[in-house]
Amino acid sequence: MVVWTVVFVSAYTLAVWNNYALFTYHAALYELVLGVDKAKDGPAMYWYGWIATSAIAAGLAGLAACWLPESLTRRIWSGWAWLVPLASILFFAWLLRGYFLR
């Protein structure tokens, strides 16, 4: 669970920062487009694509971690499961600082 959490949060942060959306949803048009697409007749929603991108990356990392030897997985510090999300929250606060400092 630690590996999945750390990879999901890290992948989500990178996906938002670099706009790596698996797909884009145009709510006004009820249209789903693979990859990143510019806004058409209303705002483009990338959030769903960022979540899907992160879930796939975390799922693959979680499966890979299942094959690691137990002697190695016992050494993974469980604190990463809360430290990485906390760092991500601080990053998003910095990223959205324009909204907070108006």
C-alpha positions in Angstrom: 0.0 0.0 0.0 2.9 2.3 0.7 4.2 1.9 -2.9 0.8 2.5 -4.4 0.2 5.7 -2.3 3.6 7.2 -3.0 3.5 6.5 -6.7 -0.1 7.7 -7.1 0.6 11.0 -5.4 3.9 11.5 -7.2 2.3 10.6 -10.6 -0.7 12.9 -9.9 1.6 15.8 -9.0 3.6 15.3 -12.2 0.5 14.8 -14.3 -0.9 18.1 -13.1 2.4 20.0 -13.4 3.0 18.8 -16.9 -0.6 18.2 -18.0 -0.2 14.5 -18.7 -3.9 13.7 -19.0 -4.9 10.3 -20.4 -8.0 11.9 -21.8 -9.9 15.2 -21.8 -13.6 15.6 -21.1 -15.6 18.5 -22.6 -18.7 18.7 -20.4 -20.5 21.2 -22.6 -20.3 18.9 -25.6 -20.5 15.6 -23.7 -17.3 14.6 -25.5 -14.3 12.5 -24.3 -11.1 12.9 -26.3 -7.9 10.8 -25.8 -4.9 12.8 -24.6 -4.8 16.5 -23.9 -7.2 18.6 -25.9 -7.8 22.4 -25.9 -11.0 23.9 -24.7 -13.8 24.0 -27.3 -17.2 25.2 -26.3 -16.6 25.6 -22.6 -13.8 24.5 -20.2 -11.8 21.3 -20.9 -11.7 19.0 -17.9 -8.3 17.4 -17.4 -8.8 16.2 -13.8 -10.3 12.8 -14.8 -7.4 12.2 -17.2 -4.9 13.1 -14.5 -6.6 10.6 -12.1 -6.6 7.8 -14.7 -2.9 8.5 -15.6 -1.9 8.3 -11.9 -4.0 5.2 -11.2 -2.4 3.3 -14.1 1.1 4.3 -13.0 0.4 3.4 -9.3 -1.2 0.1 -10.3 1.8 -0.9 -12.3 4.2 0.1 -9.5 2.0 -1.8 -7.0 2.1 -4.9 -9.2 5.9 -4.6 -9.5 6.2 -4.2 -5.8 4.4 -7.4 -5.2 7.2 -9.3 -6.9 9.9 -7.8 -4.6 11.3 -10.0 -1.9 9.7 -9.6 1.5 13.1 -8.9 3.0 13.3 -5.8 0.8 9.7 -4.6 1.3 10.0 -4.7 5.1 12.7 -2.0 4.8 10.3 0.4 3.0 9.5 3.1 5.6 5.7 3.4 6.1 6.1 7.1 6.7 6.5 7.7 3.0 2.7 7.1 2.8 2.1 10.4 4.6 5.2 12.4 3.9 4.9 12.3 0.1 1.2 13.4 0.1 2.1 16.2 2.6 4.8 17.4 0.3 2.4 17.2 -2.6 -0.2 19.3 -0.7 2.5 21.9 -0.1 3.5 21.9 -3.7 -0.2 22.5 -4.8 -0.4 25.3 -2.3 2.6 26.9 -4.0 1.2 26.1 -7.4 -2.1 27.8 -6.6 -0.6 30.6 -4.6 -2.2 33.2 -6.9 -5.6 32.1 -5.7 -4.6 32.5 -2.1 -2.8 35.8 -2.4 -5.4 37.9 -4.1 
